[in-house]
Amino acid sequence: MEAASYIPKNQNPKLGETAFWQAPSNIALVKYWGKYEPQIPANPSLSFTLSHCKTKTKVTLQEKAPHLGSQVAESQNGTSEFSFDFKFEGTAKPDFHPKIKAFFNRVHSYLPFLSEYHFSIESENSFPHSSGIASSASAMAALSLCLLDLSGEFPEKGDSFYGKASFLARLGSGSASRSIQGPLMQWGNTPSIEASSDITALKYEEIHEVFRSYQDSILLVDKGAKVVSSTVGHGLMENHPYAAARFAQAHSQIALLAKALKSGDLPSFIHIVEQEALTLHAMMLSSSPYFILMKPHTLSIIEKVWAFRKETSVPLCFTLDAGANVHLLYPEQQREVVVQFIENELVAHCENEQYICDSVGTGSSPVFE
């Protein structure tokens, strides 16, 4: 589909209505690193949708008038265009306003009613604040679902609703496009996956049963702010000496991973996922300026995972996001032995011995109070 197809013929918002949605975070198996405007991925990615690490967002449609503590964004001709206020976990957060303003500007053509009302936005995460888990994906997905719901464009919440929600979420955070549905989402046009798209993520269906209940234990190695943001890291791929080879590799990895996911080939799955994690950080190490997001404890965990897998034959593997924390991926039937391994060997490498046990989930859903 083309972006123009998401411009609505009609929307029917109703003053005073509230939308309440929850959307999960996700962890990429094949990594997205590098992008073009407007939020177009330089290479395809494929991710597990998580179950417990999620953002809940409530948005209420109010009359557009001066609101104490609201953010009013101005259009290019200087007239007031958007009006909103935002609370995170019960506290007003004006420092979030610029990102919301930028998002509203990007999606206005696809949600024209945004300039006609005041939006009262309240959000909270199920995972601890500053836990080191990237929340932009879950946050932008949940906000997109609420706004699209309030638009009245889709009385029925079917494939068209979720497809447009993914399209909108992408314009807030690229990886948010993959947080709408589950258990696996694929984003970015690639020859090996029919109907793949750069502007919306696709629910990936050809999955062996073992992957439908896969576990993700997130080891919180470092909860501090990253020395280089993901936005800056994406930008450094523009003139990266290995960019073309990396982008070609991602297409190849998607095709190989698709076969492993369909057949339940765990050794191939492990090899591809770990190679992708290390390739992501290799791009950081070889960019200009170069930077390192892994920490010494990250490397210690990786080495212990490799030793544990060799000694026990338990199909445990790791992946990394753009940070120091480690995601351990493994089949549900191995949960007890892996958690014991974490407790015995790995918590010492976690900040305050913190880790989160999650699993593959089915995606976003409305919240009923």
N, C-alpha and C positions, 0 to 999 in steps of 0.2 A: 504493500500500500504506500501511497505518497502522503506526505504530511498534509497536503490540502484536503485529503479525504476526511481528516479529523476536525475540519471546521464545521460546526453544527449548522443544520438548516433551521433548527428551533431548539430553544431551551426554555424550561418552565420552572424557574426557581420560585419558592414561596417564602415570603417574609416570616421570620420567627421559627423556621424549621431548623433542626439540628441533625447533623450526620455524625456518627461515631463509629470509627473503624480502627482495627488493629492490623499492623503489617509487620512481618518478621524481617530480621536481618538475613543476609545470605553469605555464603563463603564460596568464592570462585575456585573451581578446579582447574580450568584453563583460564589464565589471567588476562584481564583487560588492562592495558597500560599504553597510553597514547590515545589522543582524540583530536577531532577537528570540530569546528563550530558548525551547527549548534548541537553539541553533545553527541557527535557521531564517533563511534569507536574506530580506532585505527586497525583493530584486529578483533575477531570474534571471541566470545567467552562463554563459559558454561559453569553453572553454579548449583550447589545444594541450597535449597531454602531451609532455613532453620525453623525450629518449632517454638522454643521458649523465649529466646532473645528477640523481643518485639517492642514496637512503639504503638501506644494507644493515642489517638488524636480525636478530639471532639471539636467540631466547628459549628457555630450558630450564626445564622443569617439575620442581620439586624438592619434597621433603617440607617441609611448613610447620613451621618451628622457628626459634628465634632464629638469625639470620644476621648475622655481623659486617658492618657497613656497610649493612645493609638498611634500608628504610623501611617502617614498619608504620603503616598508616592506621587510624584508629579510626572505628567506626560511630557512629551517633547514640546508641546505648545504652552506648557506652564500651568495647565488646569489640573485641579485635583483629580486623580484617576483612581487610586486604590486607597482603601481605608481598612485597617485591621489592628487588633491588639493580640499579643501573644503571651501566654503563660506556660512555663515548663515546670511541671511538678508543683503547681500552685503558686509559683513566684513569677512576677513579670520579668521578662528577659528582653529588654530593648536591644541588646547586642545581637540577637537573632534577626532583628528586623531587616537589615540589609539583604540577607540571603532570601528571606521571604519576599521582599520587594522585587529582587531580581527574578525570582521564580514567577511571581505574578506577571511581570513584564513579558517573560518568555512564553507563558501559556495563555495570555490574554486573547489572542486570536481564536483559540480553541475553547475558551470559556469566557465569552464576551460579557456575561453577567458580573464578572469580577469588578468592573468599574461602577456597578450600580448599587452596591450594598456595602455595609460594614461587616467585617468578618471577625468574630470573636473566636480565637484559636487557643485550645488548651491541649497540652501534650505531656506524656510521661513514658518512661522506659521501664520495662520489666527487669532489665539488668542494671547493675549499680552504675551510678553516674561516674564518669572518668574511669570506667573499668577497662578501657583500652579497646573495647569493641566499637567499630565504626558504626555510628547510629544514623548517618546521613541517608543510607539506603532505606532503612525502615521508616525514618521520619518523613522523607519526601514521598515514599509510597503511601503511607497512611494519610498524609495531607492531600495527595492527589485523589485518593479514593473518596475522601470526604467532599472535596470540591466538586468532583464529577457527580457524586450522589446528589448533592444539593442542586446541581444544574437542572435536574429533572429530565435530562436528555434520554436516559435509559430507565424506564420504569421497571424493566426486567434486568436482573444482574446476570447476564450471560456472557458469551465469549466477546461480543462487541464492547461491552462495558469494561471488561478486564483488559482487553486489548488497548482501548483508549487510555485507561488508567496507567498502563505500562508506558505508553507513549508520553503522557504528561509527566510521570515520575522521572523519566529519563532526562527531561529538561531541567529538573531540579538537581539530580545526581545521577550520573550514568548508571551506576550499579543499582540504583533504586528501581530501574526498569525490571530487574530480575527478582524483586521482592513482592510481586503481586500474587503469583501463584507458585505451585510446587508440585512434586518434590524436587524437580530439576528444571532449571530455566536456561535457555540459550539465547544469547543476544549477539547480533552482528552477522551481516550477510556472509555466508560461506558456502562453497559449492556442495559440500557433503550433506547439508541439511536443507531439505526442501522447505520453502516458505520462510527461511531465516531472513532477518531484516535488521538494518542498522537503526531503525527508528522505534522499534518496539521489540520486547523480548517474547520468546515463544516458549510455551509449556512443552517440555521435551518428554515424550511419551514412551519411547522404546527402552524400558528399564527392567532389568532382572529383579526378581523379588528381593534379593539380598540388599539392594540399594534403597529400597523403599522404607526401611527402618534403620538406616545407617546412623551411627552415633558420631557426635562431634564434641569432644571435651576441649575446652578453650583454656589454655594455660596462660595466666596473666603475668607475663614476665616483666612488663614495664607499662605503667598506667599514665606516664607523663606525656606531655605534648611532643609530637614528632618534630625532629629538627628540620625536616623538609616536608611540607604538606603534599598530599596526593595530587592536588591541583598543579603545584609546581613540578612534581615528578612527571606527570603526564606531559606537561609542556616541554620538558627536557628531552622527550623522545623525538621532537620535531627535527632536531639536527643530530640525533644520535648516530654514531658510526655503524651500529649494528641493527638499526631500526628495521630495515627492509628484511633482513634475515629473520629477525624476531617475529615480525608480522606474518611472514610465510610459515614459520614454524608453528604459530598458533593455529593456522588453518589445518596443517597436517595433524597437530595434536587433537584437535576437535574430532577429526575423522577417526583417528585411532581410539580415542576415548569413547566415542559413540559405539564402536564395536565391543569394547570391554563392558560398557554399561548394559548392552543388550544381552551379552552372553554370560555375564557374571564372572568374567575373567579378573580375579582379584590381583594376581601378580602384575598384569598389564596396567590395571587401574592404579596400583601403588606406584609403579615406575613413572607413569605419565604425570600423576598428581605431584609427586615429589620433584620431578624434573621441572615442572611448571613453577613451583614455589621458588626453587633455586634460580631459575632463569629470570624471574621477576626481580629478585634482588641483584642478580648479575647485571641487569640493565641499570640499576641504580649505581652500582659500583663502577660502571664504565661510562656513565654520563658525564657531561661537562657543564657545571661543576659536578664532581662525583660526591656521593654521600653514602652513609651506612645507617640503616635503620635496625638491623639485627644487633643484639647485645650478646655479651659473652655467655649469658645463661641460655640464650636462644640456641647457640651452637652446642652447648652441653646437652640440652634436651635432644637435639637432633642426633647426636652421637649415641645417646642412651637408647633412643628409639631404634636406631639401626642395630645396636647390640642386642636389644630385647627381642627384636624380630628374628634375628639370626639364631638366637639361643632357643626360642620357644616355638618358632614357626607361626605365631599369632599374626594374622594379616593386619597389623597396625601400621599406619603411615601418618605423615605429618603434611600440613600445608601451612603457608604463611600469607598473611595479608601484607599491605604496605606498612609494616611495623614490626615490633619485636616479639609479639605474642605468637604462640604456637597452637594451631588447631590439630588435634589428634583425631583421625578418622578411622573407624573400625566397625565391623558388623555387630549387630545388637547382641548376638549370642556370645560375644567376647567381652561384654561390658564388665562383668564382675572381675575378670582377670586383669583387664586394662585399668580399671579404677584402683585396684590393689597396687598395680605397678606405679600409677601416678602417686598414690599415697606413700609408697615405700621409697621411690627413687626421684620423683620429679617435683614434688611440691617445694622442695628446698630451693629450686630455681625460680619459683614464682614469687612475685611481690606480695608480702604478707601471707604467703602460702595459699593464695587465692586461685581457684579455677572454677569454671562453670561447666556443668554437664548438660549438653543439649543433644538434639537429634534432628533428623530430617523431618520437615513438616509439609503441610499441604498448602500453605500460603495465607493470604489475608482473609479477614472475615469481618462482618459487622459486629459491633458490640451492643448487647442488649442490657440495659440497666435494670 
